[in-house]
Amino acid sequence: MPAPNYVGGINATNGNYELRAKTGEVIQSQAATTQTIRTRFTIAEVNAGATVLAAVPGFKYRIVDWTMIAIGGSAATATSVDLVATASASTVRPAVVLVAALTRSTAVKPNSSNVTLLADGASNTAFDANTAITISKQSGGSNVATATHIDLILSYVVEVA
């Protein structure tokens, strides 16, 4: 198979995804698009805190949407399972999902009962550059029990810092 005569990448100036000929000519340019991942975290990973999206130098994440699903049983004993990010150099929790919402096999969304988001839409604004998004039990609370896993479906955009 012949080697392709093009390369893909992100334009560091405007954050667009670009397909460029090896001569440098832009063949196609597209604004940053929403990406979606689905990850199954063990309860031990949630209790310890696990990385959902690793920090990328020069870029920042903006959460667009998410879904959490308790697998193997309903979540119990902890206060909540949270998405954790960094905004203005402080730890923030763009989604706090009380365990009462995490019943076995139920898709929990941002507009579900027992979910708290940041005020004034801040859960869907870009977080600090060079920082990760994680999932964990509520800080200082009891460990999550009964469920064996938490599935997280996360839609997000990567933006240039």
Secondary structure in CASP SS format (residue, H / E / C, confidence):
PFRMAT SS
TARGET T0000
AUTHOR 0000-0000-0000
METHOD secondary structure of the structure
MODEL  1
M C 1.00
P C 1.00
A C 1.00
P C 1.00
N C 1.00
Y E 1.00
V E 1.00
G E 1.00
G E 1.00
I E 1.00
N C 1.00
A C 1.00
T C 1.00
N C 1.00
G C 1.00
N C 1.00
Y E 1.00
E E 1.00
L E 1.00
R E 1.00
A E 1.00
K C 1.00
T C 1.00
G C 1.00
E C 1.00
V E 1.00
I E 1.00
Q E 1.00
S E 1.00
Q E 1.00
A C 1.00
A C 1.00
T C 1.00
T C 1.00
Q E 1.00
T E 1.00
I E 1.00
R E 1.00
T E 1.00
R E 1.00
F E 1.00
T E 1.00
I H 1.00
A H 1.00
E H 1.00
V H 1.00
N H 1.00
A H 1.00
G C 1.00
A E 1.00
T E 1.00
V E 1.00
L E 1.00
A C 1.00
A C 1.00
V C 1.00
P C 1.00
G C 1.00
F E 1.00
K E 1.00
Y E 1.00
R E 1.00
I E 1.00
V E 1.00
D E 1.00
W E 1.00
T E 1.00
M E 1.00
I E 1.00
A E 1.00
I E 1.00
G C 1.00
G C 1.00
S C 1.00
A C 1.00
A E 1.00
T C 1.00
A C 1.00
T C 1.00
S E 1.00
V E 1.00
D E 1.00
L E 1.00
V E 1.00
A E 1.00
T E 1.00
A E 1.00
S C 1.00
A C 1.00
S E 1.00
T E 1.00
V E 1.00
R E 1.00
P E 1.00
A E 1.00
V E 1.00
V E 1.00
L E 1.00
V H 1.00
A H 1.00
A H 1.00
L C 1.00
T C 1.00
R E 1.00
S C 1.00
T C 1.00
A C 1.00
V E 1.00
K C 1.00
P C 1.00
N C 1.00
S C 1.00
S C 1.00
N C 1.00
V E 1.00
T E 1.00
L E 1.00
L C 1.00
A H 1.00
D H 1.00
G H 1.00
A H 1.00
S H 1.00
N H 1.00
T C 1.00
A E 1.00
F C 1.00
D C 1.00
A C 1.00
N C 1.00
T C 1.00
A C 1.00
I E 1.00
T E 1.00
I E 1.00
S E 1.00
K E 1.00
Q C 1.00
S C 1.00
G C 1.00
G C 1.00
S C 1.00
N C 1.00
V C 1.00
A E 1.00
T C 1.00
A C 1.00
T C 1.00
H E 1.00
I E 1.00
D E 1.00
L E 1.00
I E 1.00
L E 1.00
S E 1.00
Y E 1.00
V E 1.00
V E 1.00
E E 1.00
V E 1.00
A C 1.00
END
